[in-house]
Every structure is written in C-alpha cells, then in structure tokens.
Amino acid sequence: MAALLPFTVTHKDPATSARAASLTTPHGVVETPAFMPVGTCGTVKGVAGWELDRLGPQMVLSNTYHLVLRPGVERMVQLGGIHRLMGWEGPILTDSGGYQVFSLAARRALTEDGVVFQSHIDGSMHSFSPESVVDAQADFGVDVAMVLDECLPFPVEPSAVDPSVDRTLRWARRALSRAEERREAGGWAGGLFGIQQGSVDPDIRRRCSDQLAAMAFDGYAIGGLAVGEPSEVLHEAVDFCAPMLPRERPRYLMGVGYPEDLLHAVACGVDLFDCVLPTRSARTGKAFTSRGEVVIKNARWADDDTPLDPDCGCPTCSRYSKGALRHFFISKEATSVVLLTIHNLYFFLSLMRGAREAIMAGRYGEYRDRIQSNRNMGLGD
Ligand SMILES: [Zn+2]
C-alpha cells in the first residue's frame, strides 16, 4: 500500500482543541488551519493565477462534478491536468461532486453501484461510481481527492440516515481500493480523504467515524453540515463531530462558512475549510471586514473615501475607497467583483493565518474572542 501524505501536528493550543499542523502534498506543504478558496469550474471566479499567487492560499478547491461535465475528463487530460488549467502550481483539492449530485434531487437516481444523473448544463445523462470519481480526480492530477458520498439534506427523516451512512461507508471502501490501485500504478501521488456523514445524530456520526478510521485515508472530512441548519445546530454538531475523527490525520469541515463558524471549528480541532462565501458574496456586493459585513451598494458609502477595512492589508484596501467600490458596483463594472473578491479572500486567508499564529503562541482563545468582539462592534451594515 502506498504511503499516506505526511501530516504533522506541530502545535496544540493549551486551552482549546485548536492545533497547527502541516500536510505535505505533491505540490507543496499545506500549513493549517487553512481556508481553501473555491474555484468550482477550474478558476477562482474573478481571480487570475498570478493574483492567487499573491494572496497565497495554502490550497485551492475545485469540483469534480463540474469539471467532469465540462470540459470533461479527456479534455482535462489533453489540457495538461488541473494545475495547468487553473494556472496554479500549489496544492489543489477537489470535492467529489457528491454534494452537487445529491442537490439535483429529482434529476438523479441512486443505486448500489453509484448515481445516475442529468447534467444541469445540457440535460445529458451521466453516472458516477465511487471508482469513476477517484479515476477522474487522479486523471486531473489533484493533490487531494475526496470520496463519493451521499450527502443528506437538513432536516432529514431519521430512518433514512442509517442506510445512507452504510452506503457511504461501502462506497468509501471501494474508493479507497481504487485510489490504492491508481497510486500503485504510478502517475498519481495524491491523497484520498474519507467523509463522515450521519446528519446531526451523534451516534451515527460516531459509527461512521470509527469505520472510516479503520480505513487508511489521508484525511477525514465532516460532510453533510452547512446544508441549511441554524448556526447553533452547526456549532453543536462540529463540537461532537470533530473529536471523533482520527487526531493523527487532517480534519476538513466541508462548505463552512462564516468567520465565526471557522473560528469555532478551529477551536474544536478542525484543520481545513472551504466555502463559497468570500467569492459569492463579492458578486453580490458584500465585503467581510474586521468590523462586520459591509454592503457596498448602500448609499451611506457614496462619499466615503476610506478603505473597506482600516485593518486590512489587501491590494484593494491599499488603493480603493468604499466610495469608489460602491460606484463601480452600482455601475456594474466587472472590476468591482474582482476587487471585492480579492479583499474577501484576503480577509478569510488572514483570519486563518492569524489563527495559526495564535495557536503557535498558545493564545488561540484570546485571538478568537478578540476577532469576534471586533466584528460584533460593527462598522458595517
Ligand atoms: Zn482589504
């Protein structure tokens, strides 16, 4: 069996379960806790590769479902793989697409072998199996691949959870054997993460974790959260889900979330995050700042010549005022999305960099409380 991606926990916060660690991938070392910007279709929307270099994320995320549909696996290979496509030579993780396929609801059919679904682009029929999803990610050349899982909605009929988790576990076993075959065959040296499911039921989450832990995954994700549950429910679920996952491997909370959710999950021992919030919010004119959120179209910013965030060192804040950003946004200039995206990503990346430094200094709790009280003070909308 091929060796797992090296992962070392270097610092533990004395008062919380927060930890600083490093994960070595074929395209470099990921220092955690880390936030991964999302590039669903193979590009972080509005951000060129050289801008990504400047922002310096530890790893970026893309999506198997979207890339399999378009441009397709063969064309991805023809175009030189995912790093070449994205214009980014750092570590890349791809989500399996389970979440996207299961969101299609009426347009998919589930079998033991996998899932058959209709493309949201042109209505054509496609199928995913645990093996085909690993093959696609290995063909793309990703650094971290994710297993195909069944992502349940919230709330869900309790009797549906156990059979679904059983299937996710059977699929996880099949995905792992395929990943081992691909690594042994050569040409791909990425890792594979398993995904814990079980809705908000602690007993089922525990059972799922224990069975996944018995399989040699490179890391373990918490899936099936941030699917519409209230934030107290999310936080409580992270409280019990995170410690169930093996401590000697990276833990990844999928699709979460707001800065407060990230800070909470870091304190529970989560290492990796991804979320569309910073990029999607930029497109709707919302900026995250150290003093809360700013809705840039609001008339109160029209004559404001100060930056979005007085504490931000990003290229947008160093050069543009809120008044200018508001003007670009209401004039529908593409530049406004680019500038807000860069600021928002910088904010999330700095938040996690600060968390890592605070953990290394043994003062994570203090850091989290300070960030939260500044944000609650508000400057924004
Ligand atoms: Zn900024």
Residues whose N, C-alpha, C, O or C-beta is under 5 A from the ligand:
A	BS01	ZN	C312 C314 T316 C317 H343
